[in-house]
């Protein structure tokens, strides 16, 4: 495994930071959708379930956007010149 990781030491570029931040955010949103969907399925009231499902739908749309932005960063269509 060590031989596969050679040459990857050192700081990330601003572009790499942006890509990984976007991928991480999309993953957290995806996890949230799964957890909230489970809560909605076990909702105490129909109103709770409906509210949670609306949140899930909104988060799923945001997850898709974040994934698309990460793809644009990877393709260098979105460029960050320096890390924050």
SULTAWO-V725588 format. One line per field, one symbol per residue. ss: DSSP state (h for helix, s for strand, l for the rest). phi: phi as a letter, one per 30 degrees, with the letter a starting at -180 (. if undefined). burial: 1 if it has 24 or more other C-alpha atoms within 12 Angstrom, else 0. A space follows every 10 residues. Layout:
ss=???
phi=???
burial=???
//
This chain:
ss=lhhhllllll lllhhhhhhh hhhhhhhhhh hhhhhhhhhh hllllhhhhh hhhhhhhhhh hhhhhhhhhh hhhhllllll llll
phi=.eddcdicdj dddeddeded dddddddddd dddddddddd dcedbedddd dddddddddd dddddddddd dddddidcbc dadd
burial=0000000000 0000110110 0110110011 0110011001 0000000000 0110010011 0110011011 0010000000 0000
//
